[in-house]
Amino acid sequence: MNALRLVRTGFVAAAGVTAVLALAGCGGGRDQRPSGGPGEAGTPLSSPTPSPTASPVTSGEAEGSWVGLTDGKPVSVTISKGHAVALADAHVCQGTARGTNPVTLTLTCGDGYTARTEGSARTDKGKLVVTWTGGTKDTLRRADTP
C-alpha cells in the first residue's frame, strides 16, 4: 500500500468517526452553574430563546467525504445533512453546512484554530473546492469508501 493511499484511508476513517460523533450530537452540553441563583444546578444560564425552525440544508454533489493534500498536508471535509467536519493541520473542526453550490461552511474548532472556520465549498468537475476566509484553498476529491 503506498503512502498516499495510507494517508487517505486514515483520514477517511477519522472523518467518518468524527462525522458520526458530530451528527450524533456528542460532546456538547448547556452551560450550567453548579449552584446559586440563576443557573442553579440544571438551569441554563440564559433564558430559552426560540430557535429558527429552518435547519441547515445541503444537497447535491457536496454531500459526502472529501480528501486531499494542501501544501503537502492531508485535509478532509465531510458534509452530511447540514453538518460539516473538517480535519486539517491536526485540528478537528465541526459545524454547519448551508446551501447547495456553493455550500457555506461555518465551523468551530475546540482548540481555537481559525484557519478553516468560515468557507465556501463548490463542486467542480468531480472535485470539492473549498475557499476559506483568510485565503486557504483546498481542492479535494471524493474519498474512496470500502
C-alpha positions as CSV (number, residue, x, y, z in Angstrom):
1,M,0.0,0.0,0.0
2,N,1.6,3.3,-1.0
3,A,1.9,6.2,1.5
4,L,-0.7,8.5,-0.1
5,R,-3.3,5.7,0.0
6,L,-2.5,5.0,3.6
7,V,-2.9,8.7,4.5
8,R,-6.2,8.8,2.5
9,T,-7.5,5.7,4.3
10,G,-6.6,7.1,7.7
11,F,-8.3,10.4,7.0
12,V,-11.4,8.7,5.7
13,A,-11.7,6.6,8.8
14,A,-11.1,9.6,11.1
15,A,-13.5,11.7,9.1
16,G,-16.1,9.0,9.3
17,V,-15.8,8.7,13.1
18,T,-15.8,12.4,13.6
19,A,-18.8,12.9,11.3
20,V,-20.7,10.2,13.3
21,L,-19.9,11.9,16.6
22,A,-20.9,15.3,15.2
23,L,-24.2,14.1,13.7
24,A,-25.0,12.2,16.9
25,G,-24.7,15.4,18.9
26,C,-22.0,14.1,21.2
27,G,-19.6,16.3,23.1
28,G,-21.7,19.4,23.9
29,G,-24.0,20.5,26.6
30,R,-25.6,23.5,28.1
31,D,-23.6,26.0,30.2
32,Q,-24.7,25.3,33.7
33,R,-23.6,26.6,37.1
34,P,-23.4,24.1,39.9
35,S,-25.2,26.4,42.4
36,G,-26.5,29.8,43.3
37,G,-29.2,32.0,41.8
38,P,-30.0,31.9,38.1
39,G,-28.3,29.0,36.5
40,E,-28.8,26.9,39.7
41,A,-27.9,23.2,39.1
42,G,-29.5,22.1,35.9
43,T,-30.9,25.5,35.0
44,P,-29.5,27.2,31.9
45,L,-27.6,30.4,32.4
46,S,-29.7,32.2,29.8
47,S,-33.4,32.3,29.2
48,P,-34.5,30.0,26.5
49,T,-35.0,31.7,23.1
50,P,-36.9,30.2,20.3
51,S,-34.6,28.6,17.7
52,P,-35.3,29.0,14.0
53,T,-37.4,26.3,12.6
54,A,-35.4,26.0,9.4
55,S,-32.5,23.7,9.8
56,P,-29.2,23.9,7.8
57,V,-29.7,22.3,4.5
58,T,-27.2,20.9,2.0
59,S,-27.8,18.8,-1.0
60,G,-26.3,17.8,-4.3
61,E,-22.8,16.7,-5.0
62,A,-21.1,18.3,-2.0
63,E,-22.6,15.7,0.4
64,G,-20.0,13.1,1.4
65,S,-16.4,12.8,2.5
66,W,-13.6,14.6,0.6
67,V,-9.9,14.2,1.0
68,G,-6.7,15.8,-0.5
69,L,-3.4,17.5,0.2
70,T,-3.0,21.2,0.6
71,D,0.7,22.4,0.8
72,G,1.6,18.7,1.2
73,K,-0.6,18.2,4.3
74,P,-3.7,16.0,4.4
75,V,-7.1,17.7,4.6
76,S,-10.5,16.1,4.9
77,V,-14.0,17.6,4.8
78,T,-17.2,15.7,5.4
79,I,-20.6,17.3,4.6
80,S,-23.8,15.5,5.6
81,K,-27.4,16.7,6.2
82,G,-26.5,20.3,7.1
83,H,-23.5,19.3,9.2
84,A,-19.8,19.6,8.3
85,V,-16.5,18.4,9.8
86,A,-13.0,19.4,8.7
87,L,-9.8,17.7,9.7
88,A,-6.6,19.7,8.9
89,D,-3.3,20.5,10.4
90,A,-4.1,18.1,13.3
91,H,-7.3,20.1,14.1
92,V,-10.9,18.9,14.2
93,C,-13.5,21.5,13.4
94,Q,-17.2,21.0,13.1
95,G,-20.3,23.0,12.5
96,T,-22.9,23.7,9.8
97,A,-23.2,23.5,6.0
98,R,-25.8,25.6,4.3
99,G,-26.8,25.8,0.7
100,T,-26.1,23.6,-2.4
101,N,-23.5,25.1,-4.7
102,P,-21.9,26.9,-3.1
103,V,-22.2,25.4,0.4
104,T,-21.4,27.8,3.2
105,L,-19.4,26.2,5.9
106,T,-19.4,27.7,9.4
107,L,-17.2,25.6,11.8
108,T,-15.8,25.8,15.3
109,C,-12.6,24.2,16.4
110,G,-12.3,23.2,20.0
111,D,-8.7,24.3,20.3
112,G,-9.1,27.8,18.9
113,Y,-7.8,27.0,15.4
114,T,-9.3,29.6,13.0
115,A,-7.8,29.0,9.5
116,R,-10.7,26.8,8.4
117,T,-13.8,28.0,10.3
118,E,-15.6,30.1,7.6
119,G,-15.6,29.0,4.0
120,S,-17.4,28.4,0.7
121,A,-17.4,25.0,-1.0
122,R,-18.2,24.4,-4.6
123,T,-18.2,21.2,-6.6
124,D,-16.3,21.5,-9.9
125,K,-15.6,18.6,-12.3
126,G,-15.9,16.0,-9.6
127,K,-13.8,17.8,-7.0
128,L,-14.8,19.9,-4.0
129,V,-13.1,23.3,-3.9
130,V,-13.2,25.0,-0.5
131,T,-12.1,28.6,-0.2
132,W,-11.7,29.6,3.4
133,T,-11.8,33.1,4.8
134,G,-8.2,34.2,5.1
135,G,-7.1,32.7,1.8
136,T,-6.6,29.0,2.3
137,K,-8.0,27.0,-0.6
138,D,-8.4,23.2,-0.5
139,T,-9.1,21.2,-3.7
140,L,-10.4,17.8,-2.6
141,R,-11.6,14.6,-4.3
142,R,-14.3,12.3,-3.1
143,A,-13.0,9.8,-0.6
144,D,-12.9,6.1,-1.6
145,T,-15.2,4.1,0.5
146,P,-14.5,0.4,1.1
